[in-house]
Amino acid sequence: MANNFVSVGAKFPQFDKKSVVGLEQGKEFKNISNQDIEGKWAVMFWWPKDFTFVCPTEIAEFNKNFNNFTDRDTVLLGASTDNEYVHHAWRMNHKDLKDLRFPMISDTSKSLAEELGILTEDEKVAYRATYIIDPEGIVRWVSINDLSVGRNVDEVLRVLDALQTDELCPCNWTKGEETLG
């Protein structure tokens, strides 16, 4: 990973990227930027490449949990360095991706992934990085998996719940349990 890794406590970088937001002709694409998450909690998760094997399992699981994120007033965003047309084709051709309810951000310039410090050295694809960003645009949690290991969406939700309590949460804490005050 690059030396300029964006970590907890840092301001999330500015971005404005073409994204796939649907499959309806004429309404497939939209630019997504920091303005879309301003004043809201947000989760942005990255995958290495479209048309691969681990990635659609993660994307489908985030989509399955879409309401769990919206119930927490959290904007869900997916991203990779593939272009918007590749994202669109993948959505059209993969049964688990047709009905996605969140945008697939295209960082074709790799500028955002590079600024985050999440590009692999060799192929310059994004690691499986997940960011929880608070309403002030501050990174509150980062998790990065190697390319071969999918992430745990339940853990993302658990950490989001803990952060939103704004209290001390012990090991393995889950929503509804006592905090440490």
N, C-alpha and C positions, 0 to 999 in steps of 0.2 A: 504494500500500500504506500501511497505517497506520504510525504512528511507533513503535508498540510491537512491532516485529518480533522474534520469538524466533529467536536465531541460535546459532551454535556456541558451546558452553561454558555455555549456559543450561540450567537445569532444565526439562524438558518439563512443560507445565502439567498440573494435575490435570484429569481428565475422567471422566465416567460417562455413557455415551450408549447409547440403544437402537440395536440393530444387526440386520441380517439375517444369519443364520448358516447358513441352509439353506432348502430348499423343502418339507420334510416337514411335513404339516399338524400343527399343535400344537407344532412345534419350529423355527418360522421365525425367531423373535426372541429376543434375549438382550441384556442390558446388558453392554457392554464398558467396562472402566475401566483406570486405571493398574495396578491389581492384576493384570490379565491379562498385563502385560509386566514386572512387577517382577522384578528379578534376571536378566532376559534381554535380549539384543539385540532390537531391534524396528525395523521399517521401516513408517512410516505415509506413505501417499501419498494426495493429495487430487486430486479432479477437480471441474470447475465444475458440471456438471449431468448428471443422468440423461437418457436418451433423446436423446443427441446423437451426434456422428459420430466425433470423435477419441477420446473417453473410452473407448468399449468396446474399441478397439484396445489401449489401454494396460492396461486391466483384464484383458483376455484374456491379454496378454503376461505380466503379473505372475502370473496363475494358471498359465500354462504353465511358469513358473519357480518355482512354489511349492516343489517339492522342493529346489531350489537354495537357497532361504532356510531351509527346515527342516534341511537338511544342515549349515547354518552356525549351528544353534541360534538361529535368528532368527524372531520372530513377525512375520507380515505382516498389515497392517491397511490397508484402503481406507476413504476417507471423502469425503463431500460434505455440502452443506447441505440436500440433499433429505431428506424424511422416510422412515421405514422402509417405509411402504406403497408409496411410489414406487420405492424400491430393490427391493422384493419383486416388484412388477409388472414392472419392467425385467428382472429376472432370469428371471421366468417367460416373458417374451416375446422374449428375445434369445438365440439359440442359443449364442453364445459365452459367455454369463454363467450359464447354467443350472447348471453344475457347479463353481461357484467354491468354493475350499477355504479362503478367508479371509473374515472378516466385512466387511460393508459398513456402516460407521458412519454414523449419521444425526445431524448437528449442526444440527437444525432451528432451534434458538435462535441459531445462528451464534456462540455464546459461545466455543467452542474456536477456531474459525477467526479470530474477532476477536482473541482473546488471542494467537494466533500471528502476527497481523498480515498475514494472507494474503487478505483480502477485497478485491475490486475496489471502486473508489470508486462506480461507477454502479449496477450491479445487485446488489452485495453478494454475489457468488458467489466461491467460492474459486479462487485461481490453481492451476495444476498444481504443487503444492508436494510435495516429498519430504523426509522426515526420517529420518535414521538416529539411533537413540537407544541409548545403551549400557546395560549392566545396572544402572548406578546412576541411570538416568533422565536422563542428561545428553545434550543434543543434540550429536552429533559431526559431522554433515554436514547441510546444507540445500541443496536445489536447487529453484529456482522458475522455471517456464516460463510464458510468456504463454499466454493461452487457446487460441491457434490452433496451438501447437506441442506435439506429444507428446514424452514423455521417452524415454530410452534405459535399459531395464531392465538391460542388460548393464553399463552404467556404474554403476548402483546396486550391483550385485553386486561389481563391481571395487573400488569404494570401501569397501564392507562388508568385503571380504577384506583390504584394506590396513589398515583400522582394527583389525581383529581380530588382525593380526600384532603390534600394539603396537610396531612398529619404523618406521624411516624408509623410506618407499617412494618411489622416483624417479618422474618423469613417465612416464606410460603403463605403469606397473608392472602386471603381472597375476600372479595366484596361481601359485606355483611358481617364479617368478623370484627372483633374489637381491635382498634388501633392502640398505639402506645401513647396517645394523647396529643 
